[in-house]
């Protein structure tokens, strides 16, 4: 049984308890894009679900810099929508910060 669509719905709707239970399953891949090319972290960041973003960002198998079909990362979705808590949470991760610094360095050229 693959509960991948359920993980996408749970992250989009901010159901932390269900997300936590699903992430404990071996058949659920936490960084797999859905049919709309959106990873669970993107869905949670897009809707400002800080608790779900925290659960996902603590995992080693989740790529925090993974762009969606529009080439926008979860950080940029959260920042663009004004979700300060989610934005700050993602900025606590060094891998997000280094990616951002690299983008700004390219813009200065």
N, C-alpha and C positions, 0 to 999 in steps of 0.2 A: 504494500500500500504506500502510495506517495502522497503526502499531505502538503505538497508545495503550494497549490492554490490557497489552501487554508492559511499557510504562513503569510502569504501576500495580503490576504484579507485581514488577518489579525494585526499585522503591522500597520496597515493603512488605517485601521479603525482604533489603534492604540490600546489593544487588549494585552496588557503586559503579562498577565498570568498565563494566558493561552500561548503567547509567544515563547515564554520561558519553558512551558511544557513541550512545545513543538521542537524547540532547539535542543532538548534533551534526547530526542529520537535520532536514531542512526540513519534513517532514510530521508531525513530532511536536510537539505543543503542550504545553509544560511546565506549564501552569496549568489544563489542561482537566479538569473533573471526570469521573469514570468513572460507570458506571451506578448506583453507590451514592452519588453526589454527593460523592465524596471526591477532592480534588486530590492529586497525587503528594506534595507537601510534607506534607500531613496524614497520609498513609500512613506516610511515613518518620518523622515526629515521634511518631506514635502508637506506633511500635515501637522508638523510641530509636536510630535509625540516624544517628548524628551525621555521618558522612562524606557520606551521601546528602543530609541536611539542608543541609550546607555547600554541596554542589554546586548544589542548587536555590536556596538563599538568595542565592547570588552572581549569580543571573540577574535582569535587570531586568523580565522578563516574568512573574515569579512573585509573586503577591500573598501576602505573609507573613501578612496579617491576614484571609485568606479563611476565613469560617466554614463548617463542614460543615452537614449537614442538621439537626444538633442545636444549631446556632449556637455551636459551640465552635471556636476557632482552633487552628492547629498549636501555638502557644506554650502554650495552656492544656492541650492534651493532653499535651505533654511535661512540663510542670510538675506536672500532676496525677498522672502516672504515676511521678514521681520521677527523670526522666532529666535529671540536673543538667547534663551536658555539652551536651545539645541545648538546654536552657533557657538556659544562659549564651550559647551561640552565637546564639540568636535575640535575646537581649537586647542583643547588640552592635549590632544594627540600630536606628537611630534611629526608623524608621517603626514598629517594633514597640513601642518604648518610648513614643512619643508616643500611640499608640493605647491602651496600657495606662493611661497617666496620664489620658487622657480618660475612660476607664471608671471609674477611681477617683474622679475629680472628680464624676462623675454620682452615684456611690454616697454621697458626702458630703452631697448635697442633701437 
